[in-house]
Amino acid sequence: MDNYQLVLPEHLNHYGYLFGGTLLKWVDESAYISARLDHRGKSFVTVGMDEVIFKEKVALGSILHFNVKKIKSGKTSVTYKVSVTNTSVPENNNHEIFTTSITFVCIDKNGNKCILI
């Protein structure tokens, strides 16, 4: 799945660049949407991300591309790889500014782990 996000003034840190926590939120949301679309009717919570390394600063007005791919599916969990590129910087075309794997666990209406399939 592909998703895009525009970096607005409210997304910036005190140095004038994208706040890392905002990027993590967008990564989590993009992967969550993929999980819900892949497993309709199921609910998920985030278990974790494998690595958090911000490779480049992101300026106001940047358009970020989020590419989400399922890489693993288990009995109660699913993992997605999320790659983020800054489409506003021509020399960075297809150059990842952030990448991680994010794992979700399937939960029932009471918040207990349940079977994914």
LUMTORTI-254436 format. One record per residue: residue in three letters; x, y, z of N, C-alpha, C in turn. Coordinates in steps of 0.001 Angstrom, whole numbers, plus 524288, in hexadecimal, padded with zeros to 5 digits. Layout:
LUMTORTI-254436
AlaXYZXYZXYZ...
***
This chain:
LUMTORTI-254436
Met8033E7FB768000080000800008000080376804D880000Asp801B0808C47FD5A8047A80DB97FD2C80129811F27FFBDAsn803CF8156F8027D8013E819C08051F804E281E75804C0Tyr802A78231C80517805BA827E9804D78043B82B8380956Gln807F182EC180AEC806F28328180F15809D68379280DE2Leu8072083BEB80E6D809678411A80DB980B568431A81300Val8102A844FD81339812638470F81808810C684CC78189CLeu80DAE84DC981CAE80B8C852F981DC480E3F8555F82286Pro80D7585A7C8237F8101D85D0F827EF80F3385A5A82D33Glu80A938583982E1480972855AE8331680C5985083833CCHis80EF884EA182FB2811EE849BE82FF6817BA84A9F83131Leu8195184F8A831B381ED7850D6832468209685109837FBAsn8259784FCE838CE827E68504483DFF82A10855CE83EB7His82CA1856BD8430D82EAE85BF48443F8334E85D87840CBTyr83553859E983DAC8397985B29839F48374F85C578347FGly8322F85BAD833D082FB285CDB82ED382F698584482B0FTyr830508539082D0682FF984EDF829CA82BE784B2382C17Leu82A74847418290F8267B8438782AB9827DE8411B82FF6Phe82440841338339C824DE83EC5838B7824D1838DA83808Gly828AB8363383A348292783087839958246582D9483B71Gly8220382F6283FAC81D5782CCE841B3818D382CFF83DE7Thr8187E8313483AEB8145E831A7836F78154082DA9832A1Leu81A2182D15830F081B4E8292682CF0819F3823B282EEBLeu81B4382285833CE819FA81D60835FC8141581C8283621Lys811268208B8376980B6E82034837628097681EDC831F0Trp80B828218982DFA809CD8208C828A280B4281B0D826D4Val80FD5819358285D81181813E38271180DB980FF98297FAsp80C83810B982E77808EC80D44831418038480D4E82EB8Glu8018F811E482D737FC6B8125682B037FC4380FB7825A9Ser8004581090822828006880E3A81D478006D8084481D90Ala803948061D8210E803C8800708219E7FEB27FE57823E5Tyr7FC6A8012E8279C7F7707FF90829F27F31F7FF54825D6Ile7F2EE8033A822757EF098033C81E447EFC47FE7581AD0Ser7F4987FD2C819837F5A47F881816577F3BE7F39681918Ala7F4D07F32981E2C7F3207EE8D821227ED337EE0F8211EArg7EA857F268821E77E4C97F2488220C7E2827F10181CACLeu7E4FD7F2E5818897E31C7F1B2813457E4467EC08811C8Asp7E8B87EA0D813847EA257E4A1812647E6F17E0C181592His7E52D7E25B81A227E25B7DEE181DBB7DD697E1A481F9FArg7D9C87E24681C007D4FA7E52881D207D1FB7E2B2821A6Gly7CFFF7E612825037CD057E44F8297F7D04B7E30D82E41Lys7D56D7E32A82DB17D8F37E20B832157DAE07E72983476Ser7DC4C7E6F9839717DE837EB7883C287E4207EA4683DA4Phe7E7577EE5883DD07ECEA7EDAF83ECF7EEF97F1C384294Val7F32A7F062845397F6477F422848377FBF87F37784690Thr7FED77F7B5846E88045D7F7A084591807787F4F9849E5Val80AC27F1328486C80E287EE8684C2B8137F7F12A84C36Gly815847F2898479881A9A7F5168477881C9A7F61D84206Met820BF7F932841E1823A77FA5183D138291A7F82283DD4Asp82B5E7F613839A2830767F39583A3E834F17F76A83ABAGlu834927FBF583849838EA7FFA883853836DA8051883736Val838F6808EF839DC8376C80E5F838FF83C5F8118C8381EIle83D788129B8331E841FE815C6831A684029819C082D9CPhe8408B81EB782EFB83F14822E482B66843DC8243C82828Lys84391823428230F8482D823C081FB3849168294181DB0Glu844E982C6E81D5E84565831C281B528415D8354981DD5Lys8428983A5881E0783EAB83E0E81FE583AB083EFD81B8BVal835EF8406B81D28831A48413A8197482F83846B681A4BAla82F6D849D18162082DEB84F49816678280E850208159ELeu8264C854B18173C820F28566F8166D81F828560A810A6Gly81ADE8541D80F88818FC853BC80A2681A7B84EB980767Ser81DAA84B82809E081F2D846858077F81A6C842FA806FDIle81A6C83FD6802EE8166383BE180233819088369C802ECLeu8175C833DD806FB819B582ED18083B8165F82A6980606His8190C8268A803DE8168B821E0801B08178D81D5780564Phe8135E81AC280707813AC8163A80A7C812398116480758Asn815E180DCB806D2814DB808DF80428814AC8049980849Val81041801D78088880F5E7FDE680C9480EA47F89980A01Lys811C47F4BC80BC28116D7EF6E809A68114C7EB8080E16Lys80DB87E7B680DC180D877E38E811A78123A7E005810D8Ile815137DEEF8151A819AD7DB95814A2819297D68B817C6Lys8156B7D66681B72814D77D1B481E9980F657D196820F9Ser80D1C7CCFC82105808057CC538236F8082B7C763826BFGly806CF7C7ED82BAA806C47C37C82F378013F7C21B830E2Lys800E57BF12834F37FBD07BD51836F17F8AC7C1C78396DThr7FB647C54583C357F8BF7C99C83EDA7FB057CEF183D7BSer7FF187CF1383A40801A07D4108390F802EB7D49383346Val803F67D95E831BF8056C7DA8982C5C809867DED982C7AThr80D5A7DE7F828EE811A67E241828B0811E17E4B582349Tyr812B77E9D1823348131E7ECCB81E5F818457EFC181E3DLys81A757F04C8199581EFE7F3B0818C981CE37F8DA816BEVal81E867FD168192B81CF38024C81771821DA8053B815C1Ser821E1806F2810D78262B80A0B80EB28241A80F8380D87Val827058136E80F3B82562818D780E798296181B9A80B02Thr8277E81E30806F482AD28215A80390828AA826E280359Asn82C2382AA18028C82A9483015801F382A388312D7FC1DThr825698318E7FA26824A1832457F481825B2837DA7F2C2Ser8268C83B6C7F67382767840ED7F52A82D07842287F3CAVal8308183E6E7F4B38361083F517F3A78379A83BF37EEFEPro8381883E587EA4F8391C83B4F7E58C83DE2837C27E5E1Glu8420A8399D7E863846C8836697E8B184620831CC7EC6EAsn841F3831BA7EF7C840EC82D727F31E83CD2829AA7F108Asn83BBE829DA7EC05837C38267B7E9B9838D0820C97EB2CAsn8350981E5A7EDB383554818EF7EF728397C818097F39CHis83B3E81C2D7F61E83F0B81BC57FA6083C0E81BDE7FF8AGlu83C88817B680287839B68175A8077883BE981B2980B7BIle8386F81E1080DFB83A0B8216981252838E981EB381785Phe835A381A9B8175283446817AC81BFB8320B8126F81A49Thr8336980E5581D0E8311F8093681C12830F48062A8212AThr82CE68031A821C282C5F7FFD9826688289C7FB6882541Ser828BD7F7848288C824BC7F372828818217B7F44282D61Ile81C597F3EC82CC8818C37F4D783119815257F021831A5Thr814887EE538366C8116B7E9A88377680C8C7EB1183A91Phe808317E8C5838F08032A7E96583B92801577E41E83D88Val7FE837E424841DF7FBFD7DF66843B97F6177E03A8433FCys7F36A7DC1A841BA7EDC67DC308411D7EB3C7DBAA8467EIle7E75C7DEF68479D7E4B17DEB884CA17DEC57DE4984BDFAsp7DC327DC0C84FD87D67E7DBB284FBB7D4257E08B8524FLys7CF007E0A9852E37CC547E546854F87CDB67E66885AA9Asn7CFE17E28785D647D1827E342862CF7D7497E49B86356Gly7D9EE7E51885EE07DF7A7E67B85EEC7E3227E1D685F92Asn7E10C7DD2085F227E43F7D85F85FA07E63A7D6A485A45Lys7EAF07D47285A387ED327D26E8556B7E98C7CE4985326Cys7E8E67CE6784DF37E58B7CA8984B777E7EE7C8B78464AIle7E5A37C4A2844157E77A7C26583F297E6887C65183ABDLeu7EA817C6EE837857EA4F7CAAA833387E6DE7C8B982EC0Ile7E7447C3C482D847E49A7C1AD828E57DF0A7C01A82A18
***
